[in-house]
Each structure stands twice: as structure tokens, then as C-alpha cells.
Amino acid sequence: MELSSKYNPKETQDKWLKFWKDNNVFHAKADSKKKPFTVMIPPPNVTGILHMGHALNNTLQDILVRYKRMNGFEALWMPGTDHAGIATQNVVEKQLAKEGKTRQDLGRDEFLKRLWAWKEENGNTIINQLEKLGSSCDWSRTRFTMDDAYSHAVKEAFILLHEKGLIYRGERIINWCPRCQTALSDEEAEHKEKNGKLYYFIYPFKDKNLSFKDLDMSFPRKRESTSEHDNIQGITIATTRPETMLGDTAVAVNPKDERYTKLIGKTLILPLTGREIKIIADDFVSPEFGTGAVKVTPAHDPNDFMMGQRHHLPVINVMNPDASINEQGGKYKGLDRFEARKRILADLEASGLLEKIEDHKNAVGHCYRCDTIVEPYLSKQWFVKMKPLGQPALEAVQKGEIRIHPAHWSKVYTNWMEEIHDWCISRQIWWGHQIPVWYDKEGNYFVAKSLEEAQAKAVAAGSKSALTQDPDVLDTWFSSWLWPFATLGWPQQNNDLKYFYPTDTLMTASEILFFWVARMIMAGYAFMGEKPFSDALIHGTVRDAKGRKMSKSLGNAIDPLEIIDEYGADALRFSLIINSGQDIFISKEKFEIGRNFANKIWNASRLVFSYSLPLVGRVREGEDLNIHDSDLPSRWIIARFYETLNKVSQSIESFHYSEAEILIQDFFWGDYCDWYLELIKAKLSDPDIQKTAVFILKNSLKMMHPFIPFVTEEIYSKIGAEEETCLSLAAWPKHQEALIDIKASAQMQVIIDIISAIRNVRAQWNIKPNETVDAFIVPAEASLQGLLTENSVDIQRLARLKGLTVDLKVPVLKNAATAVSGTTKIYVPLEGLIDLEVEKKRMSADITQKRKSIDSLEARLNNDDFTSKAPEDIIIKEKERLDSLKKQIITIEDVLANLL
């Protein structure tokens, strides 16, 4: 039952990770009589390695799950990993590249064997790392989005949606990654603002005699040049992607744009190709963009594709899947798209058709995996109709059936759902759920769970030719949107599904609000007929001290595993949460907060154990503490504990975890360690005081456990509690309003404030810690005089006083420092303790130096050259330093003014 002199995080973590796993402590049973509480882990990619985002997300989940488990719920935290189609395939393709091979060299079957082998060897890395963090998942239930049962659920979902007419195959403009050579959904093509160019060039009229002047146009094209091409007459268009002009099949203007009214229907010659194209009128065209005339390329722009359908335009695809120019590009065939752009611009300029180039900011889509610029590309793909699925999901949030926290994310969610587009779900890769569709030689297709089932459908339809399965796989998110119920056995209606679904709380990052959260809500209503969860918490992003998102490329990422090795998992968890808010700004030094707190818990427990060892194992929840006969500090600490417990519970329930940790730290380190244990040191031989000290320690360990589980579990095991196997399964302390003594709290606060005021005087006047002083306390009323007199021994010991006088009369003193605490005045004679004149000069010199620093800072902050060039975080720090210096001067001036 003894604690070692120093806390060893690694030894403690190894011990309890093994204990929890060996004893299946976190297993949840569907036949329990308890009320269920279910949290689904956002499944990390099977390629994943623990980063600070994972550490934050899973600590938040663990706090809630441990809290609910201790509150009597049958708490299930479902773990698992996502197969991460593109990311995992890229990893293995890179391995093959080092061997001088491609996946095509191996063939599909051999390549998939290679992928499964990689998954078996490396796929549990992230799971093992999450265990190290202390995550209290039911590890016996760990799922993978491509295990057999899950694959069955994915096929079932596809077939059900297809039967309802919500999945279709069509030729559409999709986001295409030339590097990964696969389609991407709109959400997977992240748009980034780039400094690009807007290119203006001329499409000549076919009719050589046609000109703006002849048409009496109010918008003549005026070229400031005397070259041989000055007489070219045509229409000027503006584009950001000149290379796609090779696939243009029209030029469009707005029908209400009077500049072009007489040109509608006229014929142009497409430069560099000689192909004839028409000028068409379409309401989509903005007269304000460029010249008001736009090139129409149906195969390479989604808006142009829709325009092309409205006007029955031909569709000419000029690019290969790798974004090189194909045979439709004439002499540019084989060139990369960006090299083709350079050549086309050079040729247009040589022909006198390049009018001008302007700087232009443009939002350009990038592949979310490899960051390659995405190409709008015409392709035949599988899609999900999202509007019918989206409506119930939209109404669920609008009606409050599902709550998104913080609330402002509800508006973001609503805006996206109201503008939702069909979801492209097919991917041209091999790793993933192969689309459950088979084709005959005539092009008919059959949706089925297996080849045998497809063959039966084909025979029934009169098709006798051999069937071939669609080579594409489903978007990774098509499997993960089923996560809340597929992990519980759906489509089978088993006990787990009936008991644990719908789940309760989801915690995730904002970047997958649309990828995953919204789609899970849609899937819940589509396949289960009810919501998948009640609350979705969108937590902040982990950033460095400068506010930059942590990333390998910036070199500012902190490895959580290194922090666990150096400081301990408790330190990592506690420090992340206490620093969290809208975003989390963290540096390595901040993990000392959690390390120091874990050490404080350990050392305080050693102190209590050393005095109260016989009582340690015998203090039970609710045992009569004889509170009414207890001393004031004991009545106060009990009241403070239950006040804190109530607030911590409320903070957890409302997802304010940082606030909960601050409450815990303030109570345990501040109230219990710094005040209560110091107050009772001289009285620890008293059995009643020992009992109170142990009671508060034991219940504080319970209150702190969800946040900092390893050190609390270890100390609790030494207490020798018999009512539960371990602290993880202990009951959360019951709130006891009757034990909150408001009067005792108020009285103790008076004493604490007076001791603090005397300590401040000592610090302000540089009185040495080992030097005792006299103090005169003048309360405003007799009741306070009695309180202070009764507790004078504690005041003297903690304020390091050699003499204390409590009197309603103001003493006649000289050279005494003064302080005020509430309505009470405090006098500390300084004569003989310090050289007053030296101290006054020191303070005056300090004020002078600080004023010089203020003048320098103000000059810098008023300098436009500095404020325009300095990073924002530097400016903020300088302003904070200026504010701090001003406050310090006020404090020193008050100290001098309060000298009698």
C-alpha cells in the first residue's frame, strides 16, 4: 500500500494497459440491464500513425466514455480502422516503384495480395498507439472497413440504394486526379486560392467581312499594335485554362448583353485547329467576367457540360487520364497539360491572337491525398442521388434531433446540405470494395452481391453472355458512412444493433463534417430509419505556438509518442485538454503542465498515505464523516469538493472539457494540496482529520480519473478499495448537497484571503522566506474578530508570523506595509526587517526602467514599417508585454502608496 518516492509513468502505463486488456475491463455487453451509452471512434486510416489530432480526438472521447461508465452506463466505445483506399494503395505502389514495378505489372489479384499482406503487417500500428494513449475502447470488438461482415454491409447498402433508384451510372464532369488516376468527390477536391493568370485571346469570325463596326457595336475590340495581324476581326474571350480550348465547341454570351446581341448565331474559327464553332446565348454567362464572352468546353468544365447539354453541343475530350493531351489535340498530342498551355499561348501570340494576360486569383481544386491539381474531366461514373437522402438529415439538425457543437457548425452543415450535389462514388483504383455490378457483352448490367446472383439475374433477363465485374471500387467514404450500424452487425438484426444503436455522441474534426458526419446522418435515416447519434462535437485543430497547423512539411509537428515516452500519457492527455479551445495552441514545454500535475497527485497521495495508512482502505463512499463536529478546514474542503464535482459533471455533460480540467486542477492542487493539506499538517494525528483527508483523496481520484487515468488508477489500487476491480469500474462520486457547508466556505475564504494578502506583502517587500514577521489584523466587525482569533494558529503558521494581533482598533504604527482583504485591514511592520530606503529606491528604479520599456514598445507599435512587416503573433506578444508592464507599474506604485 506504499507509494514509491517518485512517480514512474512508463511502469504505471505498462502495468495498467496489461491489466485492463487481460481483464477485458472495457468490454460492453448488449444484455446488460444498464442504460447503454455508445461512442463510435472515427476510424483512423489503416496507414495512420498517431499524431496530435488523433491524441486530442481520442482523449476527448475517452474522457466522456470513462465518465459515463463510472456513472453506471453500459459504455461501448467501438474501435476500428478504415481501409483508406487511395492512401493505402499509394503506400504499396511506392514500395513497388522502388522495385521497378507497377501494379499493372503484378495484375489485380497479386497486387491485392500484396496490399493485404501490408495491412496484416502494419495495419494495427495506429490501434496499438491508441491503446498507449489510454483509450478505453472495447478492443475485443475492433473492426476494419473491409472485413467480411463489413463488406457484406457495403454491398447491401449499394443494392438497396440502387433498387430505390438512388444510385445510377452516368457520364458527368467529375474531379479527376491525374496522379492517382481516379475520380474524386467534390469534398475530396479541396479548393485552394492560387495566384494565377487570366488569358485573353481572339477567336476570329469565319466571315472575313464581318466586323464590330459593320454590326454597329458599342463594344469594339481595340488593339494597340501595328503588327501584320491588326486587321483580324473576331471575338475576345477570357480563360484561366488555355489548354482546354482544343476541346471548345462554342463561345457563349449572355442573351441580355447588348454588346453581343447581333453576333449570336455567327460562326467563329477555333484558333490552332481551324474547327468552326458557333456563338450561342446562355443565361449562365456573366457579362462581368472577362469580356462577357466565354469559351465552352463541355468535356472539361462542369458548367460548360451543362451548357453543352442545353444547346446539344458536341463533346470533345482532349486529355488522357494522366492529363496529357490526347489525339484530339492535334500537334499538341502527348504534351503534359501545363506544357501544352505554354505552347498554345506561344502559338496564339505568334498568330496575333493573344491579346493580354492579367493576374487573377482563382480557387483551384487539389487532390486531398497527393495535392495534385485536379482536372475537371468527362467520365462515366457511379453516383448517389443526394437530395432525397439529404432532406431527412437536414431536418434532423434543424429540428434539434441531432445537435452539433459548437452551434455555429450547424449553420455550416445546413448551408452545405441545402446546396448538396450528387456524390460520385466510383474510384479507379484496386484497393477497396469492388462495385457489386456485373456487365454482359451487350453492355447490360446486373447489381448483385455475388457473381452467382448476378448470373441468375442475367439469365432471368435473357442474357447468356459471360459477365464481367465492374473494375472500379467504391469511394472509401461509402463504407465509412455505414460505420455506426455496420460495426454492430447490420444488416443482421442482432442484440448489439438493437441495444447500442442509435449511438450517443460523435467527436471529430471539422474537415470531415461533410466527408463523414453528414453522410453518416443520411445513412442512419436511409438504412436504419433513425438518427445515428444525438450529439456531434466538432473539436478544434492542434496548432503550434505560432498558430500554424501542425504538419510534417512545416517541420512543426510534435510526435505524441515521444511526449508519452518523455512525459507520460497522462501528461499528454491533460496538457492537450487544458490548452484546448476553439483551436489548440501547443508547444513541447506545455506538456510540463500535465507532467507536473501527475507528480503533484502522486506526492500529495504519498503525504496522506504516510499519515493515514491504517485508514486508507476503510473510507467508503457516503460514510459518516461527522462533518458537523469537524474543524473549519475539513468542513470547507468537503464543501469545495462537492461544489467542484457538480461543476465538473456539468462541464463534461456540456462538452467543456478544458473548463472541467481547470476546475479539477484548481481544486486538487489549489484547495486540497496548497491549502487543506498545509492547514492540517500539524493535526494529521487526529483520526477524524485523517478520515477526511483520505475521503477527499479517494473521491478526487475518481473525479480526475477520466482525464488522467494511469496515475489515478495506480494510486487508487493502493487504497485497497474492495467494492470494485479497479478505478476504471468504480462509481462516480454521488453529489451530496447536504455536505456543502456554505457558511464554512465563506469563512475559510476569509482566512485564505488574509493569509494570501500577508504573503503578497512579504513578496512585494523582498522579505526572506525564512524570516518571520508580525501582523496586525483589524476586522470591520466583531464576528470576523472571533473567526480570525479561533483560526489564528493556522494564519500564523501559513503566513510565517512570529506574532499576530487581531483587534478592532487600528494600531499606531510607523513604516508598516498595509493591505486590504475585503473589509479587513492588515498591517505588517517592516522596521528592522529590511532597509526601507534601499527597497524604495529599488522599486522607484524598477518603475523608471519599466517606463523606458513602455516608451520603446509604444514607439515600435506606432511605427507603420514595423506593424506592416512583423508577423501577427509578434505584434500580439508585444501588445501583451506593453499591457503587462503598465499593470506592473500600477502594482508597484500601490505598494509604495500603502506604506505608513
WOTA-V465434 format. One record per residue. N is the residue number from 1. RES is the residue in one small letter. SS is DSSP state (hx for helix, st for strand, lp for the rest). PHI is phi in whole degrees, -180 to 180 (999 if undefined). Layout:
n = {N:N}
res = {RES:RES}
ss = {SS:SS}
phi = {PHI:PHI}
This chain:
n = {1:2:3:4:5:6:7:8:9:10:11:12:13:14:15:16:17:18:19:20:21:22:23:24:25:26:27:28:29:30:31:32:33:34:35:36:37:38:39:40:41:42:43:44:45:46:47:48:49:50:51:52:53:54:55:56:57:58:59:60:61:62:63:64:65:66:67:68:69:70:71:72:73:74:75:76:77:78:79:80:81:82:83:84:85:86:87:88:89:90:91:92:93:94:95:96:97:98:99:100:101:102:103:104:105:106:107:108:109:110:111:112:113:114:115:116:117:118:119:120:121:122:123:124:125:126:127:128:129:130:131:132:133:134:135:136:137:138:139:140:141:142:143:144:145:146:147:148:149:150:151:152:153:154:155:156:157:158:159:160:161:162:163:164:165:166:167:168:169:170:171:172:173:174:175:176:177:178:179:180:181:182:183:184:185:186:187:188:189:190:191:192:193:194:195:196:197:198:199:200:201:202:203:204:205:206:207:208:209:210:211:212:213:214:215:216:217:218:219:220:221:222:223:224:225:226:227:228:229:230:231:232:233:234:235:236:237:238:239:240:241:242:243:244:245:246:247:248:249:250:251:252:253:254:255:256:257:258:259:260:261:262:263:264:265:266:267:268:269:270:271:272:273:274:275:276:277:278:279:280:281:282:283:284:285:286:287:288:289:290:291:292:293:294:295:296:297:298:299:300:301:302:303:304:305:306:307:308:309:310:311:312:313:314:315:316:317:318:319:320:321:322:323:324:325:326:327:328:329:330:331:332:333:334:335:336:337:338:339:340:341:342:343:344:345:346:347:348:349:350:351:352:353:354:355:356:357:358:359:360:361:362:363:364:365:366:367:368:369:370:371:372:373:374:375:376:377:378:379:380:381:382:383:384:385:386:387:388:389:390:391:392:393:394:395:396:397:398:399:400:401:402:403:404:405:406:407:408:409:410:411:412:413:414:415:416:417:418:419:420:421:422:423:424:425:426:427:428:429:430:431:432:433:434:435:436:437:438:439:440:441:442:443:444:445:446:447:448:449:450:451:452:453:454:455:456:457:458:459:460:461:462:463:464:465:466:467:468:469:470:471:472:473:474:475:476:477:478:479:480:481:482:483:484:485:486:487:488:489:490:491:492:493:494:495:496:497:498:499:500:501:502:503:504:505:506:507:508:509:510:511:512:513:514:515:516:517:518:519:520:521:522:523:524:525:526:527:528:529:530:531:532:533:534:535:536:537:538:539:540:541:542:543:544:545:546:547:548:549:550:551:552:553:554:555:556:557:558:559:560:561:562:563:564:565:566:567:568:569:570:571:572:573:574:575:576:577:578:579:580:581:582:583:584:585:586:587:588:589:590:591:592:593:594:595:596:597:598:599:600:601:602:603:604:605:606:607:608:609:610:611:612:613:614:615:616:617:618:619:620:621:622:623:624:625:626:627:628:629:630:631:632:633:634:635:636:637:638:639:640:641:642:643:644:645:646:647:648:649:650:651:652:653:654:655:656:657:658:659:660:661:662:663:664:665:666:667:668:669:670:671:672:673:674:675:676:677:678:679:680:681:682:683:684:685:686:687:688:689:690:691:692:693:694:695:696:697:698:699:700:701:702:703:704:705:706:707:708:709:710:711:712:713:714:715:716:717:718:719:720:721:722:723:724:725:726:727:728:729:730:731:732:733:734:735:736:737:738:739:740:741:742:743:744:745:746:747:748:749:750:751:752:753:754:755:756:757:758:759:760:761:762:763:764:765:766:767:768:769:770:771:772:773:774:775:776:777:778:779:780:781:782:783:784:785:786:787:788:789:790:791:792:793:794:795:796:797:798:799:800:801:802:803:804:805:806:807:808:809:810:811:812:813:814:815:816:817:818:819:820:821:822:823:824:825:826:827:828:829:830:831:832:833:834:835:836:837:838:839:840:841:842:843:844:845:846:847:848:849:850:851:852:853:854:855:856:857:858:859:860:861:862:863:864:865:866:867:868:869:870:871:872:873:874:875:876:877:878:879:880:881:882:883:884:885:886:887:888:889:890:891:892:893:894:895:896:897:898:899:900}
res = {m:e:l:s:s:k:y:n:p:k:e:t:q:d:k:w:l:k:f:w:k:d:n:n:v:f:h:a:k:a:d:s:k:k:k:p:f:t:v:m:i:p:p:p:n:v:t:g:i:l:h:m:g:h:a:l:n:n:t:l:q:d:i:l:v:r:y:k:r:m:n:g:f:e:a:l:w:m:p:g:t:d:h:a:g:i:a:t:q:n:v:v:e:k:q:l:a:k:e:g:k:t:r:q:d:l:g:r:d:e:f:l:k:r:l:w:a:w:k:e:e:n:g:n:t:i:i:n:q:l:e:k:l:g:s:s:c:d:w:s:r:t:r:f:t:m:d:d:a:y:s:h:a:v:k:e:a:f:i:l:l:h:e:k:g:l:i:y:r:g:e:r:i:i:n:w:c:p:r:c:q:t:a:l:s:d:e:e:a:e:h:k:e:k:n:g:k:l:y:y:f:i:y:p:f:k:d:k:n:l:s:f:k:d:l:d:m:s:f:p:r:k:r:e:s:t:s:e:h:d:n:i:q:g:i:t:i:a:t:t:r:p:e:t:m:l:g:d:t:a:v:a:v:n:p:k:d:e:r:y:t:k:l:i:g:k:t:l:i:l:p:l:t:g:r:e:i:k:i:i:a:d:d:f:v:s:p:e:f:g:t:g:a:v:k:v:t:p:a:h:d:p:n:d:f:m:m:g:q:r:h:h:l:p:v:i:n:v:m:n:p:d:a:s:i:n:e:q:g:g:k:y:k:g:l:d:r:f:e:a:r:k:r:i:l:a:d:l:e:a:s:g:l:l:e:k:i:e:d:h:k:n:a:v:g:h:c:y:r:c:d:t:i:v:e:p:y:l:s:k:q:w:f:v:k:m:k:p:l:g:q:p:a:l:e:a:v:q:k:g:e:i:r:i:h:p:a:h:w:s:k:v:y:t:n:w:m:e:e:i:h:d:w:c:i:s:r:q:i:w:w:g:h:q:i:p:v:w:y:d:k:e:g:n:y:f:v:a:k:s:l:e:e:a:q:a:k:a:v:a:a:g:s:k:s:a:l:t:q:d:p:d:v:l:d:t:w:f:s:s:w:l:w:p:f:a:t:l:g:w:p:q:q:n:n:d:l:k:y:f:y:p:t:d:t:l:m:t:a:s:e:i:l:f:f:w:v:a:r:m:i:m:a:g:y:a:f:m:g:e:k:p:f:s:d:a:l:i:h:g:t:v:r:d:a:k:g:r:k:m:s:k:s:l:g:n:a:i:d:p:l:e:i:i:d:e:y:g:a:d:a:l:r:f:s:l:i:i:n:s:g:q:d:i:f:i:s:k:e:k:f:e:i:g:r:n:f:a:n:k:i:w:n:a:s:r:l:v:f:s:y:s:l:p:l:v:g:r:v:r:e:g:e:d:l:n:i:h:d:s:d:l:p:s:r:w:i:i:a:r:f:y:e:t:l:n:k:v:s:q:s:i:e:s:f:h:y:s:e:a:e:i:l:i:q:d:f:f:w:g:d:y:c:d:w:y:l:e:l:i:k:a:k:l:s:d:p:d:i:q:k:t:a:v:f:i:l:k:n:s:l:k:m:m:h:p:f:i:p:f:v:t:e:e:i:y:s:k:i:g:a:e:e:e:t:c:l:s:l:a:a:w:p:k:h:q:e:a:l:i:d:i:k:a:s:a:q:m:q:v:i:i:d:i:i:s:a:i:r:n:v:r:a:q:w:n:i:k:p:n:e:t:v:d:a:f:i:v:p:a:e:a:s:l:q:g:l:l:t:e:n:s:v:d:i:q:r:l:a:r:l:k:g:l:t:v:d:l:k:v:p:v:l:k:n:a:a:t:a:v:s:g:t:t:k:i:y:v:p:l:e:g:l:i:d:l:e:v:e:k:k:r:m:s:a:d:i:t:q:k:r:k:s:i:d:s:l:e:a:r:l:n:n:d:d:f:t:s:k:a:p:e:d:i:i:i:k:e:k:e:r:l:d:s:l:k:k:q:i:i:t:i:e:d:v:l:a:n:l:l}
ss = {lp:lp:lp:lp:lp:lp:lp:lp:hx:hx:hx:hx:hx:hx:hx:hx:hx:hx:hx:hx:hx:hx:lp:lp:lp:lp:lp:lp:lp:lp:lp:lp:lp:lp:lp:st:st:st:st:st:lp:lp:lp:st:st:lp:lp:lp:lp:lp:lp:hx:hx:hx:hx:hx:hx:hx:hx:hx:hx:hx:hx:hx:hx:hx:hx:hx:hx:hx:lp:lp:lp:st:st:st:st:st:lp:st:st:st:lp:lp:hx:hx:hx:hx:hx:hx:hx:hx:hx:hx:hx:hx:hx:hx:lp:lp:lp:lp:hx:hx:hx:hx:lp:hx:hx:hx:hx:hx:hx:hx:hx:hx:hx:hx:hx:hx:hx:hx:lp:lp:hx:hx:hx:hx:hx:hx:hx:hx:lp:lp:lp:lp:lp:lp:hx:hx:hx:lp:st:st:lp:lp:lp:hx:hx:hx:hx:hx:hx:hx:hx:hx:hx:hx:hx:hx:hx:hx:hx:lp:lp:lp:st:st:st:st:st:st:st:st:st:st:st:lp:lp:lp:lp:st:st:st:lp:hx:hx:hx:st:st:st:st:st:st:st:st:st:st:st:st:st:st:st:st:st:lp:lp:lp:lp:lp:lp:lp:lp:lp:lp:lp:lp:lp:lp:lp:lp:lp:lp:lp:lp:lp:lp:lp:lp:lp:lp:lp:lp:st:st:st:st:st:st:lp:lp:hx:hx:hx:hx:hx:hx:lp:lp:st:st:st:st:lp:lp:lp:lp:lp:lp:lp:hx:hx:hx:lp:lp:lp:st:st:st:lp:lp:lp:lp:lp:lp:st:st:st:st:st:st:lp:lp:lp:lp:lp:lp:lp:lp:lp:lp:lp:st:st:st:st:lp:lp:lp:lp:lp:hx:hx:hx:hx:hx:hx:hx:hx:hx:hx:lp:lp:lp:lp:lp:lp:lp:st:lp:lp:lp:lp:st:st:lp:hx:hx:hx:hx:hx:hx:lp:lp:lp:st:hx:hx:hx:hx:hx:hx:hx:hx:hx:hx:hx:hx:hx:hx:lp:lp:lp:st:st:st:st:st:st:st:st:st:st:st:st:st:st:lp:lp:lp:lp:lp:st:lp:st:st:st:st:st:st:st:st:st:st:lp:hx:hx:hx:hx:hx:hx:hx:hx:hx:hx:hx:hx:hx:lp:lp:lp:lp:st:st:st:lp:lp:hx:hx:hx:hx:hx:hx:hx:hx:hx:hx:hx:lp:lp:lp:lp:st:st:lp:st:st:lp:lp:lp:lp:lp:lp:st:lp:lp:st:st:st:lp:lp:lp:lp:lp:st:st:st:lp:lp:lp:hx:hx:hx:hx:hx:hx:hx:hx:hx:hx:lp:lp:lp:lp:lp:lp:lp:st:st:lp:lp:lp:st:st:lp:hx:hx:hx:hx:hx:lp:lp:hx:hx:hx:hx:lp:lp:lp:lp:lp:lp:lp:lp:hx:hx:hx:hx:hx:hx:lp:lp:lp:lp:st:st:st:st:st:hx:hx:hx:hx:hx:hx:hx:hx:hx:hx:hx:hx:hx:hx:hx:hx:hx:hx:hx:lp:lp:lp:lp:lp:lp:st:st:st:st:st:lp:lp:st:st:lp:lp:lp:lp:lp:st:lp:lp:lp:lp:lp:lp:lp:lp:lp:lp:hx:hx:hx:hx:hx:hx:hx:hx:lp:hx:hx:hx:hx:hx:hx:hx:hx:hx:hx:lp:lp:lp:lp:lp:st:st:lp:lp:hx:hx:hx:hx:hx:hx:hx:hx:hx:hx:hx:hx:hx:hx:hx:hx:hx:hx:hx:hx:hx:hx:hx:hx:hx:hx:hx:hx:hx:hx:hx:lp:lp:lp:lp:lp:lp:lp:lp:hx:hx:hx:lp:lp:hx:hx:hx:hx:hx:hx:hx:hx:hx:hx:hx:hx:hx:hx:hx:hx:hx:hx:hx:hx:hx:hx:lp:lp:lp:hx:hx:hx:hx:hx:hx:hx:hx:hx:hx:hx:hx:hx:hx:hx:hx:hx:hx:hx:hx:hx:hx:hx:hx:hx:hx:hx:lp:lp:lp:hx:hx:hx:hx:hx:hx:hx:hx:hx:hx:hx:hx:hx:hx:hx:hx:hx:hx:hx:lp:lp:lp:hx:hx:hx:hx:hx:hx:hx:hx:hx:hx:hx:lp:lp:lp:lp:lp:lp:lp:hx:hx:hx:lp:lp:lp:lp:lp:lp:lp:hx:hx:hx:lp:lp:hx:hx:hx:hx:hx:hx:hx:hx:hx:hx:hx:hx:hx:hx:hx:hx:hx:hx:hx:hx:hx:hx:hx:lp:lp:lp:lp:lp:lp:lp:lp:st:st:st:st:st:st:lp:lp:lp:hx:hx:hx:hx:hx:hx:hx:hx:hx:lp:hx:hx:hx:hx:hx:hx:hx:hx:lp:st:st:st:st:st:st:lp:lp:lp:lp:lp:lp:lp:lp:lp:st:st:st:st:st:st:lp:lp:st:st:st:st:st:st:lp:lp:lp:lp:lp:lp:hx:hx:hx:hx:hx:hx:hx:hx:hx:hx:hx:hx:hx:hx:hx:hx:hx:hx:hx:hx:hx:hx:hx:hx:hx:hx:lp:lp:hx:hx:hx:hx:hx:hx:lp:lp:hx:hx:hx:hx:hx:hx:hx:hx:hx:hx:hx:hx:hx:hx:hx:hx:hx:hx:hx:hx:hx:hx:hx:hx:hx:hx:lp:st:lp}
phi = {999:-90:-106:-65:-67:-135:-74:-113:-59:-63:-62:-67:-62:-60:-63:-82:-61:-67:-62:-59:-75:-61:-98:51:-60:-99:-73:-113:-112:-73:-93:-66:-84:-78:-77:-77:-139:-123:-127:-101:-66:-64:-64:-68:-60:-63:-84:-72:-126:-53:-123:-63:-62:-61:-60:-65:-59:-79:-66:-58:-63:-65:-57:-68:-66:-63:-61:-68:-61:-70:-90:93:-82:-84:-92:-110:-113:-83:-97:164:-131:-102:-71:50:-44:-66:-63:-70:-61:-61:-61:-74:-64:-66:-62:-64:-60:-66:-92:76:-123:-123:-64:-65:-63:-80:88:-61:-63:-68:-64:-66:-62:-64:-65:-64:-64:-63:-63:-64:-81:-118:-67:-97:-56:-66:-64:-62:-70:-66:-63:-58:-69:98:-64:-94:-74:-83:-64:-68:-101:-50:-115:-133:-72:-125:-71:-59:-65:-69:-62:-61:-65:-63:-61:-60:-63:-61:-65:-61:-67:-66:-63:-86:77:-98:-120:-144:-111:-155:-94:-142:-78:-124:-82:-120:-94:-66:-79:-77:52:-149:-73:-130:-75:-58:-73:-87:-104:-67:-89:-124:-75:-124:-84:-116:-131:-115:-102:-109:-145:-105:-104:-68:-70:-66:-75:-63:-89:-83:-147:-61:-64:-61:-89:57:-80:-91:-130:-71:-90:-110:-104:-94:-155:-121:-72:-67:-98:-60:-88:-65:-112:-175:-118:-92:-117:-126:-150:-100:-132:-59:-63:-80:-59:-63:-107:-66:-127:-171:-121:-117:-132:-77:-63:-93:-81:-63:-62:-114:-51:-78:-94:-58:96:-73:-106:-116:-104:-70:-55:71:-120:78:-76:-87:-136:-99:-91:-117:-112:-147:-64:-66:-68:-92:-62:-83:-83:57:-96:88:-117:-126:-73:-117:-124:-58:-85:-136:-157:-63:-70:-66:-62:-65:-65:-63:-66:-65:-109:56:-85:-66:-115:-121:-88:-107:-125:-81:-57:-90:71:-87:-77:-93:-64:-72:-91:59:-69:-91:-54:91:-78:-61:-56:-79:-69:-62:-58:-61:-66:-63:-63:-64:-69:-64:-65:-64:-88:76:-103:-85:-85:-167:-131:-119:-66:-154:-84:-143:-85:-112:-73:-129:-63:-70:-99:-112:69:-70:-65:-77:-110:-63:-143:-81:-156:-90:-139:-97:-132:-108:-74:-93:-57:-63:-74:-75:-61:-62:-69:-68:-65:-61:-78:-63:-88:85:-66:-119:-109:-107:-120:-63:-61:-64:-71:-63:-67:-61:-60:-62:-60:-68:-66:-71:-110:-65:-114:-61:-102:-78:-109:-94:-132:-92:-130:-110:-90:149:-83:-64:-58:-80:-134:-121:-116:-95:-68:-85:95:-73:-126:-134:-92:-158:-80:-149:-61:-62:-66:-66:-63:-63:-68:-65:-62:-62:-89:89:-94:-119:-79:-64:-106:-128:-76:-54:-75:-76:-114:-81:-50:-51:-70:-69:-85:-75:-71:-93:-51:-63:-120:-65:-68:-99:111:-55:-86:-70:-96:-101:-65:-59:-64:-67:-85:-94:-109:-71:-77:-107:-130:-115:-126:-159:-93:-65:-68:-114:-59:-93:-52:-126:-60:-61:-68:-62:-63:-60:-65:-58:-73:-71:-106:-109:78:-155:-62:-83:-160:-97:-131:-123:-98:-99:-90:-77:-101:-79:-125:-81:-63:-90:90:-87:-63:-71:-157:-64:-63:-82:71:-111:-75:-107:-80:-62:-68:-66:-65:-61:-65:-86:-113:106:-64:-59:-63:-60:-62:-64:-68:-61:-73:-68:-94:-84:-166:-59:-135:-115:-104:-135:-135:-59:-63:-69:-75:-66:-58:-68:-62:-65:-69:-61:-64:-64:-59:-63:-67:-64:-65:-60:-62:-64:-61:-65:-98:-123:-53:-62:-95:-55:-89:-117:-95:-107:-59:81:-63:-63:-94:53:-62:-69:-99:-75:-72:-58:-57:-70:-63:-67:-68:-66:-62:-64:-62:-72:-63:-67:-55:-62:-69:-64:-60:-64:-65:-65:-62:-100:66:-103:-73:-62:-60:-63:-67:-63:-61:-64:-65:-62:-71:-71:-75:-77:-69:-77:-80:-70:-111:-64:-65:-69:-67:-100:-53:-78:-119:-70:-79:-76:-58:-66:-69:-59:-62:-65:-60:-70:-60:-68:-60:-59:-76:-67:-59:-64:-65:-85:-55:-58:-88:-140:-75:-72:-65:-68:-64:-65:-65:-62:-65:-77:-67:79:-64:-102:-83:-152:-67:-157:-63:-58:-106:-73:-83:-62:-57:-80:-71:-124:-60:-64:-91:-92:-89:-63:-64:-63:-61:-67:-67:-66:-64:-60:-66:-61:-64:-69:-60:-63:-65:-67:-61:-63:-60:-60:-68:-64:-103:57:-80:-62:-58:-85:-90:-92:-131:-96:-144:-117:-112:-117:-75:-81:-146:-66:-63:-70:-61:-64:-61:-69:-67:-61:-110:-65:-63:-65:-63:-62:-68:-79:-94:56:-108:-92:-146:-136:-118:-114:-149:-76:-91:-75:-74:-94:-134:-132:55:-118:-80:-121:-149:-126:-128:65:-99:-101:-104:-128:-125:-124:-63:-107:-56:87:-89:-140:-87:-59:-64:-62:-66:-63:-63:-60:-68:-64:-65:-64:-61:-61:-64:-67:-67:-64:-65:-64:-60:-65:-65:-63:-63:-67:-72:-91:-90:-61:-63:-70:-68:-82:-108:-71:-60:-60:-66:-68:-62:-62:-64:-66:-66:-65:-64:-61:-63:-65:-62:-63:-68:-63:-64:-59:-62:-65:-63:-66:-62:-66:-68:-91:-92:-74}
